[in-house]
Amino acid sequence: MDAYDEGSTARNGPGVPAQPGSSAEPGSSAGSASSGPGSKAAADPSAVSGPSAVSGPSAEEDPSVTSQPLVPGAPAAPRSPAARRPLSGPRSPADPGPPANPNPPEARAGIAVLSLRYRIVVALALAVVAVGVCGHLGMTFLHVAPANTVTKEHGEAVDEWIYPEFEQNWKLFAPNPLQQNISVQVRASVRGADGMTVTSGWYDLSAEDGRAIDGNPLPSHTQQNELRRAWDFFVATHDSQNRPVGLRGALSEAYLRRIAVLRLDRNDAVRATTGGGGVLERVQVRSRTSNVPPPEWSREKVSTTPSYRELPWWDVPRDEALGGVR
């Protein structure tokens, strides 16, 4: 048996434990380096292979590995962090990893996410809206501005655009604001199924709008202004004898008549008048004007007796009578 055989106590003596790094440790490269000719490790190159053999790259293959003399019992020199880092597996939190991309792709938002075709459509729509808004603001400016060359030459076009929906007035800021309550009322002439014509009572349309507004935190524009502006439009385009003045007089009559017909249809005036089926033939509109009583501390004396202004009967076209105009 060779003195340098594995497990032999001849080098260290009997009972002496093997030193760290000695050839007694299986797989130790130091023992194989110090053994001479005739040793089992030298005779059998396969002795250093197997599970106990040193694995991983050698010093020549991995420059990060610190070369050190294989002296039995000498403490191992500390390795660099790069040498201690595993070659594979999850990265430690202290390892910053590869540098981030300095120019990450920007996320698109808004119109940029649309295709070219839809972006063109959106751009055209915005352009049309912008032109319309600018045109309306220009017409409104010419309407409220003092008389000038443009309004003298194109005044009719400006009025056709403004009236009646966009009319402007400054009565709220007048030295003597309106101090009257004006209500618009309407009645109908209905031909019943028996051919007889019956006249309904007066419907107070302004009072109906007032009841819809009272207690409503968000009343509609129609309830507040439609009927009032229609009456103001009629008064501004007619004289004291209810005769139209200018081309807008006929327009104001048609506008007020259609509102009256719609309100009568809403109140089911035809059925209430004839007790059944019937046809609406004519309508008549009037206004009731009464002065607002002055406060108690005021010495002003005004009459509170209401005054009425009745308009002539207007024939209702068949399409309006059947509810064709909405």
C-alpha positions in Angstrom: 0.0 0.0 0.0 1.4 3.4 -1.0 2.1 5.9 1.8 0.4 8.5 -0.2 -2.7 6.5 -0.8 -6.0 8.2 0.0 -6.9 7.7 3.6 -3.3 6.9 4.7 -1.9 8.4 7.9 1.7 8.1 7.0 2.2 11.8 6.1 0.7 13.2 9.3 1.3 10.3 11.6 -1.1 8.1 13.2 -4.0 9.8 14.9 -3.2 13.2 13.5 -6.1 14.7 11.6 -5.6 15.8 8.1 -4.8 19.4 7.6 -7.0 21.6 5.6 -6.0 21.6 2.0 -3.9 18.4 2.4 -4.1 15.5 0.0 -6.2 13.7 2.6 -9.2 15.9 1.6 -10.9 14.3 -1.4 -10.8 16.5 -4.4 -8.1 18.9 -3.0 -5.9 20.2 -5.7 -3.1 21.0 -3.2 -2.6 17.4 -2.4 -2.2 16.5 -6.0 0.3 19.4 -6.5 2.6 18.2 -3.6 2.5 14.5 -4.3 5.5 13.1 -6.1 5.9 10.5 -8.7 4.2 7.3 -8.1 1.3 8.8 -6.3 -2.1 7.6 -7.1 -3.2 11.0 -8.3 -0.3 11.2 -10.6 -0.8 7.7 -11.8 -4.5 8.1 -12.3 -5.5 11.4 -13.9 -9.1 10.6 -13.3 -8.6 10.8 -9.6 -9.3 14.6 -9.6 -12.6 14.2 -11.5 -16.0 13.6 -10.0 -18.2 15.5 -7.7 -15.4 16.6 -5.4 -13.3 18.1 -8.2 -13.1 21.9 -8.4 -15.6 23.1 -10.9 -15.9 26.4 -12.8 -13.4 28.3 -14.9 -9.8 28.4 -14.1 -7.7 31.4 -13.5 -6.6 31.5 -17.2 -10.3 31.3 -18.3 -11.7 33.8 -15.8 -9.4 36.9 -15.1 -11.5 37.9 -12.2 -10.4 34.9 -10.2 -7.4 35.8 -7.9 -4.5 33.5 -8.4 -3.0 32.3 -5.1 -0.4 29.7 -4.1 -1.8 26.3 -3.1 -0.1 26.1 0.3 -1.6 23.6 2.7 -3.2 25.3 5.7 -3.0 28.8 4.3 -6.2 30.9 4.5 -7.8 31.6 1.1 -7.4 35.1 -0.1 -10.7 37.1 -0.4 -12.1 37.2 -3.9 -13.3 40.3 -5.7 -17.0 41.0 -5.9 -17.0 40.1 -9.5 -15.5 36.7 -8.6 -18.1 36.0 -5.9 -21.0 37.0 -8.2 -22.7 33.8 -9.6 -22.4 33.3 -13.3 -26.1 32.7 -13.6 -29.3 33.0 -11.7 -31.1 36.0 -10.2 -29.2 39.3 -9.8 -28.6 40.6 -6.3 -30.2 43.9 -5.3 -26.8 45.6 -5.1 -26.0 44.7 -8.7 -27.3 47.6 -10.8 -27.5 45.4 -13.9 -27.1 46.7 -17.5 -27.6 50.4 -18.0 -31.2 51.6 -18.9 -32.0 52.8 -22.4 -31.2 56.6 -22.4 -33.9 57.2 -25.0 -37.0 55.2 -24.1 -39.9 55.3 -26.6 -42.4 58.0 -25.8 -46.0 56.9 -25.1 -48.5 58.4 -27.5 -51.7 60.0 -26.2 -54.7 62.0 -27.6 -55.0 62.4 -31.3 -51.6 60.9 -31.9 -52.9 57.4 -31.2 -55.3 57.7 -34.1 -54.4 56.7 -37.6 -53.6 59.3 -40.3 -57.1 59.1 -41.8 -58.9 59.8 -38.5 -56.5 62.5 -37.6 -57.3 64.3 -40.8 -61.1 63.9 -40.1 -60.6 65.3 -36.5 -58.5 68.2 -37.9 -61.2 69.1 -40.5 -64.0 68.9 -37.8 -62.0 71.3 -35.5 -61.4 73.6 -38.4 -65.1 73.8 -39.3 -66.1 74.4 -35.6 -63.5 77.1 -35.3 -64.7 78.9 -38.5 -68.3 78.7 -37.3 -67.5 80.1 -33.9 -65.4 82.9 -35.4 -68.2 83.7 -37.8 -70.8 83.8 -35.1 -68.7 86.1 -32.9 -68.1 88.4 -35.9 -71.9 88.6 -36.6 -72.6 89.4 -33.0 -70.0 92.1 -32.9 -71.4 93.8 -36.0 -74.9 93.6 -34.5 -74.0 95.3 -31.2 -71.4 97.7 -32.7 -72.3 101.2 -33.8 -73.3 101.7 -37.4 -70.4 101.4 -39.8 -69.7 100.7 -43.5 -70.0 96.9 -43.1 -73.4 97.1 -41.3 -74.8 99.6 -43.8 -73.9 97.3 -46.7 -74.6 93.9 -45.1 -77.0 94.8 -42.3 -79.7 92.5 -43.6 -77.4 89.5 -43.6 -76.4 90.3 -40.0 -80.0 90.6 -38.9 -81.0 87.3 -40.5 -78.2 85.6 -38.6 -78.9 87.2 -35.3 -82.8 87.3 -35.1 -84.5 85.8 -33.3 -82.3 83.3 -31.4 -79.2 85.5 -30.9 -80.7 88.9 -30.3 -78.8 91.2 -28.0 -80.2 93.9 -25.8 -79.1 96.0 -22.9 -82.3 96.6 -21.0 -80.8 95.2 -17.8 -78.3 98.1 -17.7 -80.7 100.8 -18.7 -81.1 103.8 -16.4 -84.8 102.8 -15.9 -85.1 99.0 -16.2 -88.4 97.4 -17.0 -90.9 97.5 -14.2 -93.7 95.6 -15.7 -95.0 92.0 -15.7 -95.9 90.9 -19.2 -97.7 87.6 -19.7 -98.5 86.0 -23.1 -101.8 84.2 -23.4 -103.4 82.3 -26.3 -106.8 80.8 -27.2 -107.9 78.5 -30.0 -110.7 78.2 -32.5 -111.5 74.5 -33.0 -113.7 72.8 -35.5 -115.3 69.7 -34.0 -116.3 66.5 -35.6 -119.9 67.8 -36.0 -118.6 70.8 -38.1 -119.3 73.3 -35.3 -116.6 75.8 -34.4 -115.8 76.3 -30.7 -113.5 78.9 -29.1 -111.5 77.8 -26.1 -110.6 79.9 -23.1 -107.4 81.8 -22.6 -104.3 79.8 -21.7 -101.7 81.8 -19.8 -98.4 80.5 -21.3 -96.2 82.7 -19.2 -97.7 81.4 -16.0 -97.0 77.9 -17.2 -93.4 78.7 -17.7 -93.3 80.5 -14.3 -94.6 77.3 -12.6 -92.0 75.2 -14.4 -89.2 77.5 -13.2 -90.2 78.0 -9.6 -88.4 75.6 -7.4 -86.3 74.2 -10.3 -82.6 74.7 -9.6 -81.7 74.2 -13.3 -84.5 75.5 -15.5 -84.2 75.1 -19.2 -83.4 77.9 -21.6 -86.7 77.2 -23.4 -88.8 77.7 -20.2 -87.0 81.0 -19.4 -86.6 82.7 -22.7 -88.4 81.2 -25.6 -91.8 82.7 -25.2 -90.5 86.1 -23.8 -88.1 86.6 -26.7 -90.8 85.6 -29.2 -93.0 88.3 -27.9 -90.2 90.9 -27.8 -89.4 90.0 -31.4 -93.0 90.6 -32.4 -93.3 93.9 -30.6 -90.1 95.1 -32.2 -91.3 94.4 -35.7 -94.9 95.7 -35.5 -96.4 99.0 -34.9 -99.1 99.9 -32.4 -101.8 98.7 -34.8 -100.1 95.2 -35.0 -99.0 95.8 -38.6 -95.7 94.4 -39.6 -92.8 96.8 -40.2 -90.2 95.4 -42.6 -89.6 91.9 -43.8 -89.0 90.5 -40.3 -92.6 91.2 -39.3 -94.0 88.1 -41.1 -91.2 86.0 -39.6 -92.0 87.1 -36.1 -95.7 86.2 -36.7 -94.9 82.7 -37.9 -92.5 82.2 -35.0 -95.0 83.3 -32.3 -97.8 81.3 -34.0 -95.8 78.1 -34.0 -95.0 78.4 -30.3 -98.6 79.0 -29.5 -99.7 75.9 -31.5 -97.1 73.7 -29.8 -98.2 74.9 -26.3 -101.9 74.3 -27.2 -101.0 70.8 -28.3 -99.1 70.2 -25.1 -102.2 71.3 -23.1 -104.5 69.1 -25.3 -106.6 72.1 -25.9 -108.5 70.6 -28.9 -109.8 67.7 -26.9 -110.6 69.9 -23.9 -112.5 72.3 -26.1 -114.6 69.9 -28.2 -114.7 67.0 -25.7 -113.4 64.6 -28.4 -111.7 64.8 -31.8 -111.4 68.1 -33.7 -109.1 70.2 -35.8 -107.3 73.4 -34.8 -108.2 76.1 -37.3 -107.1 79.5 -35.8 -105.2 80.9 -32.8 -105.3 84.3 -31.2 -102.5 85.8 -29.0 -102.7 88.6 -26.5 -100.5 90.1 -23.8 -101.4 91.2 -20.3 -99.3 94.0 -18.9 -99.4 95.1 -15.3 -97.0 97.5 -13.5 -94.9 96.2 -10.6 -96.1 97.8 -7.3 -93.5 100.2 -5.9 -91.9 99.4 -2.5 -93.6 100.8 0.6 -90.9 103.5 1.2 -91.2 104.8 -2.4 -93.5 107.9 -3.1 -94.0 106.8 -6.7 -97.6 106.2 -7.7 -98.4 103.7 -10.4 -101.6 102.1 -11.7 -101.8 98.3 -11.0 -104.7 97.9 -13.4 -103.6 95.4 -16.2 -103.8 96.4 -19.9 -104.3 94.0 -22.8 -103.1 93.9 -26.3 -105.0 91.5 -28.5 -103.6 90.4 -31.9 -105.8 89.4 -34.8 -106.7 85.7 -35.4 -104.1 83.8 -37.3 -105.0 80.8 -39.5 -103.1 77.7 -38.7 -101.6 75.8 -41.7 -102.7 72.2 -41.9 -99.3 70.7 -41.2 -99.0 72.8 -38.0 -102.4 71.8 -36.9 -101.6 68.1 -37.3 -98.4 68.5 -35.3 -96.0 68.5 -38.2 -94.0 71.4 -36.9 -92.0 70.6 -33.8 
